[in-house]
Amino acid sequence: MAREAAPQPGRYRFERTGDGFDPAPLLAAIVDDLRASRSTAQIAADFHLALAEQAVRSAQACRVSTG
């Protein structure tokens, strides 16, 4: 199986707001990429990397707050 798209770290990010996350900047970046005819495979790879990066940041924050 050929790899279609390598994710680009940091291209998309979830913005933290108080106790949650604001997806608006991430969604705006995806819409911009779609309008620029960026491949859906690349967009998907970067989106899923952003999810994984956010999961790591959340786990690290929990670790700091709970010890």
Backbone torsions as a table, in degrees:
resi	resn	phi	psi	omega
1	MET	NA	125.6	-178.9
2	ALA	-79.3	142.9	177.0
3	ARG	-85.7	120.6	-175.5
4	GLU	-81.6	-36.3	-172.5
5	ALA	-152.9	126.4	173.2
6	ALA	-88.3	132.0	-178.6
7	PRO	-66.6	151.4	177.7
8	GLN	-107.7	107.0	-178.0
9	PRO	-55.8	137.2	175.6
10	GLY	80.0	-0.6	-178.9
11	ARG	-65.5	-42.7	176.7
12	TYR	-116.8	144.4	177.4
13	ARG	-143.6	146.1	170.4
14	PHE	-87.0	131.3	178.6
15	GLU	-89.7	128.7	179.6
16	ARG	-79.8	135.0	178.5
17	THR	-137.7	105.5	178.8
18	GLY	57.6	-115.1	-178.6
19	ASP	-94.0	2.8	-175.5
20	GLY	-139.2	-156.0	-177.4
21	PHE	-135.2	142.1	177.6
22	ASP	-101.3	111.2	-178.7
23	PRO	-80.7	-4.9	-174.2
24	ALA	-56.8	-47.0	179.4
25	PRO	-62.9	-38.6	178.0
26	LEU	-64.4	-45.9	-179.3
27	LEU	-66.0	-37.4	177.6
28	ALA	-63.4	-40.0	178.5
29	ALA	-65.0	-38.7	177.9
30	ILE	-65.7	-43.9	178.0
31	VAL	-60.9	-43.0	177.3
32	ASP	-59.0	-43.3	179.7
33	ASP	-65.6	-38.9	177.0
34	LEU	-63.6	-43.1	178.9
35	ARG	-65.0	-28.9	178.9
36	ALA	-86.1	7.8	178.8
37	SER	61.7	31.9	174.1
38	ARG	-69.4	146.4	-175.4
39	SER	-64.8	142.2	179.1
40	THR	-65.1	-29.6	177.5
41	ALA	-64.4	-41.6	179.7
42	GLN	-69.1	-41.5	177.7
43	ILE	-60.9	-45.4	-180.0
44	ALA	-62.8	-43.6	179.4
45	ALA	-60.7	-44.8	-179.1
46	ASP	-69.0	-36.8	177.6
47	PHE	-63.7	-46.1	-178.8
48	HIS	-68.2	-32.8	173.9
49	LEU	-65.1	-41.1	177.8
50	ALA	-60.8	-39.6	176.6
51	LEU	-62.1	-45.7	-179.9
52	ALA	-63.9	-43.1	178.6
53	GLU	-61.9	-39.3	179.3
54	GLN	-67.7	-38.1	177.4
55	ALA	-61.3	-41.5	178.1
56	VAL	-64.4	-46.7	179.5
57	ARG	-60.7	-40.2	179.7
58	SER	-66.0	-42.7	178.7
59	ALA	-64.0	-40.5	178.0
60	GLN	-64.4	-40.3	178.5
61	ALA	-64.3	-40.4	177.1
62	CYS	-62.8	-41.7	-179.7
63	ARG	-62.4	-44.3	179.9
64	VAL	-63.5	-42.3	-175.4
65	SER	-77.2	-22.2	-177.6
66	THR	-111.4	-11.7	177.1
67	GLY	84.3	NA	NA
